[in-house]
Amino acid sequence: MEETFDIHSNRHFQEPEREFENALRPLTFGSFNGQEKIVENLNIFVRAARLRGESLDHVL
């Protein structure tokens, strides 16, 4: 049996963990602090991949 995991689902967490997880990661590129040029480039990469209908290449 194959189990799938939805990264957008918080049903696996209790309420305190869910609040922590939601606060941990920015939901939009506008929520990132600092490194404006890097965030801008990452946003462009993501939009381009979506337009192509492909997943984003591995980035660090």
Distance bins in CASP14 RR format, pairs under 12 A and 6 or more apart:
PFRMAT RR
TARGET T0000
AUTHOR 0000-0000-0000
RMODE 2
METHOD distances of the structure
MODEL  1
3 12 0 0 0 0 0 1 0 0 0 0 0
5 11 0 0 0 0 0 1 0 0 0 0 0
5 12 0 0 0 0 1 0 0 0 0 0 0
6 12 0 0 0 0 1 0 0 0 0 0 0
7 21 0 0 0 0 0 1 0 0 0 0 0
7 25 0 0 0 0 1 0 0 0 0 0 0
8 21 0 0 0 0 0 1 0 0 0 0 0
8 22 0 0 0 0 0 1 0 0 0 0 0
8 25 0 0 0 0 0 1 0 0 0 0 0
8 27 0 0 0 0 0 1 0 0 0 0 0
9 18 0 0 0 0 0 1 0 0 0 0 0
9 21 0 0 0 0 0 1 0 0 0 0 0
10 16 0 0 0 0 0 1 0 0 0 0 0
10 17 0 0 0 0 1 0 0 0 0 0 0
10 18 1 0 1 0 0 0 0 0 0 0 0
10 19 0 0 0 0 1 0 0 0 0 0 0
10 20 0 0 0 0 0 1 0 0 0 0 0
10 21 1 0 0 1 0 0 0 0 0 0 0
10 22 1 0 0 1 0 0 0 0 0 0 0
10 23 0 0 0 0 0 1 0 0 0 0 0
10 24 0 0 0 0 0 1 0 0 0 0 0
10 25 0 0 0 0 0 1 0 0 0 0 0
11 17 0 0 0 0 0 1 0 0 0 0 0
11 18 0 0 0 0 1 0 0 0 0 0 0
11 21 0 0 0 0 0 1 0 0 0 0 0
12 18 0 0 0 0 1 0 0 0 0 0 0
12 21 0 0 0 0 1 0 0 0 0 0 0
13 19 0 0 0 0 1 0 0 0 0 0 0
13 20 0 0 0 0 1 0 0 0 0 0 0
13 21 1 0 0 1 0 0 0 0 0 0 0
13 22 0 0 0 0 1 0 0 0 0 0 0
13 24 0 0 0 0 0 1 0 0 0 0 0
14 20 0 0 0 0 0 1 0 0 0 0 0
14 21 0 0 0 0 0 1 0 0 0 0 0
15 21 0 0 0 0 0 1 0 0 0 0 0
15 22 0 0 0 0 0 1 0 0 0 0 0
16 22 0 0 0 0 0 1 0 0 0 0 0
16 23 0 0 0 0 0 1 0 0 0 0 0
17 23 0 0 0 0 0 1 0 0 0 0 0
17 24 0 0 0 0 0 1 0 0 0 0 0
18 24 0 0 0 0 0 1 0 0 0 0 0
21 27 0 0 0 0 0 1 0 0 0 0 0
22 31 0 0 0 0 0 1 0 0 0 0 0
23 31 0 0 0 0 0 1 0 0 0 0 0
24 31 0 0 0 0 0 1 0 0 0 0 0
25 31 0 0 0 0 1 0 0 0 0 0 0
25 32 0 0 0 0 0 1 0 0 0 0 0
26 32 1 0 1 0 0 0 0 0 0 0 0
26 33 0 0 0 0 1 0 0 0 0 0 0
26 34 0 0 0 0 0 1 0 0 0 0 0
26 39 0 0 0 0 1 0 0 0 0 0 0
26 42 0 0 0 0 0 1 0 0 0 0 0
26 43 0 0 0 0 0 1 0 0 0 0 0
28 39 0 0 0 0 0 1 0 0 0 0 0
28 42 0 0 0 0 0 1 0 0 0 0 0
28 43 0 0 0 0 1 0 0 0 0 0 0
28 46 0 0 0 0 0 1 0 0 0 0 0
29 35 0 0 0 0 0 1 0 0 0 0 0
29 36 0 0 0 0 0 1 0 0 0 0 0
29 38 0 0 0 0 0 1 0 0 0 0 0
29 39 1 0 1 0 0 0 0 0 0 0 0
29 40 1 0 0 1 0 0 0 0 0 0 0
29 41 0 0 0 0 0 1 0 0 0 0 0
29 42 1 0 0 1 0 0 0 0 0 0 0
29 43 1 0 1 0 0 0 0 0 0 0 0
29 44 0 0 0 0 1 0 0 0 0 0 0
29 45 0 0 0 0 0 1 0 0 0 0 0
29 46 0 0 0 0 1 0 0 0 0 0 0
29 47 0 0 0 0 1 0 0 0 0 0 0
30 36 0 0 0 0 1 0 0 0 0 0 0
30 39 1 0 0 1 0 0 0 0 0 0 0
30 40 0 0 0 0 1 0 0 0 0 0 0
30 42 0 0 0 0 0 1 0 0 0 0 0
30 43 0 0 0 0 1 0 0 0 0 0 0
31 39 0 0 0 0 1 0 0 0 0 0 0
31 43 0 0 0 0 0 1 0 0 0 0 0
32 38 0 0 0 0 1 0 0 0 0 0 0
32 39 1 0 1 0 0 0 0 0 0 0 0
32 40 0 0 0 0 1 0 0 0 0 0 0
32 41 0 0 0 0 0 1 0 0 0 0 0
32 42 0 0 0 0 1 0 0 0 0 0 0
32 43 0 0 0 0 1 0 0 0 0 0 0
33 39 0 0 0 0 1 0 0 0 0 0 0
34 40 0 0 0 0 0 1 0 0 0 0 0
35 41 0 0 0 0 1 0 0 0 0 0 0
35 42 0 0 0 0 1 0 0 0 0 0 0
35 43 0 0 0 0 0 1 0 0 0 0 0
36 42 0 0 0 0 0 1 0 0 0 0 0
36 43 0 0 0 0 0 1 0 0 0 0 0
37 43 0 0 0 0 0 1 0 0 0 0 0
37 44 0 0 0 0 0 1 0 0 0 0 0
38 44 0 0 0 0 0 1 0 0 0 0 0
38 45 0 0 0 0 0 1 0 0 0 0 0
38 59 0 0 0 0 0 1 0 0 0 0 0
38 60 0 0 0 0 0 1 0 0 0 0 0
39 45 0 0 0 0 0 1 0 0 0 0 0
39 46 0 0 0 0 0 1 0 0 0 0 0
40 46 0 0 0 0 0 1 0 0 0 0 0
40 47 0 0 0 0 0 1 0 0 0 0 0
41 47 0 0 0 0 0 1 0 0 0 0 0
41 48 0 0 0 0 0 1 0 0 0 0 0
41 59 0 0 0 0 1 0 0 0 0 0 0
42 48 0 0 0 0 0 1 0 0 0 0 0
42 49 0 0 0 0 0 1 0 0 0 0 0
42 56 0 0 0 0 1 0 0 0 0 0 0
42 57 0 0 0 0 0 1 0 0 0 0 0
42 59 1 0 0 1 0 0 0 0 0 0 0
42 60 0 0 0 0 0 1 0 0 0 0 0
43 49 0 0 0 0 0 1 0 0 0 0 0
43 50 0 0 0 0 0 1 0 0 0 0 0
43 56 0 0 0 0 0 1 0 0 0 0 0
43 59 0 0 0 0 0 1 0 0 0 0 0
44 50 0 0 0 0 0 1 0 0 0 0 0
44 51 0 0 0 0 0 1 0 0 0 0 0
44 56 0 0 0 0 0 1 0 0 0 0 0
44 59 0 0 0 0 0 1 0 0 0 0 0
45 51 0 0 0 0 0 1 0 0 0 0 0
45 52 0 0 0 0 0 1 0 0 0 0 0
45 54 0 0 0 0 0 1 0 0 0 0 0
45 55 0 0 0 0 0 1 0 0 0 0 0
45 56 1 0 0 1 0 0 0 0 0 0 0
45 57 1 0 0 1 0 0 0 0 0 0 0
45 58 0 0 0 0 0 1 0 0 0 0 0
45 59 1 0 0 1 0 0 0 0 0 0 0
46 52 0 0 0 0 0 1 0 0 0 0 0
46 53 0 0 0 0 0 1 0 0 0 0 0
46 54 0 0 0 0 0 1 0 0 0 0 0
46 55 0 0 0 0 0 1 0 0 0 0 0
46 56 1 0 1 0 0 0 0 0 0 0 0
46 57 0 0 0 0 0 1 0 0 0 0 0
46 59 0 0 0 0 1 0 0 0 0 0 0
47 53 0 0 0 0 0 1 0 0 0 0 0
47 54 0 0 0 0 0 1 0 0 0 0 0
47 56 0 0 0 0 1 0 0 0 0 0 0
48 54 0 0 0 0 1 0 0 0 0 0 0
48 55 0 0 0 0 0 1 0 0 0 0 0
48 56 0 0 0 0 1 0 0 0 0 0 0
48 57 0 0 0 0 0 1 0 0 0 0 0
49 55 1 0 0 1 0 0 0 0 0 0 0
49 56 1 0 1 0 0 0 0 0 0 0 0
49 57 1 0 0 1 0 0 0 0 0 0 0
49 58 0 0 0 0 0 1 0 0 0 0 0
49 59 0 0 0 0 0 1 0 0 0 0 0
50 56 0 0 0 0 1 0 0 0 0 0 0
END
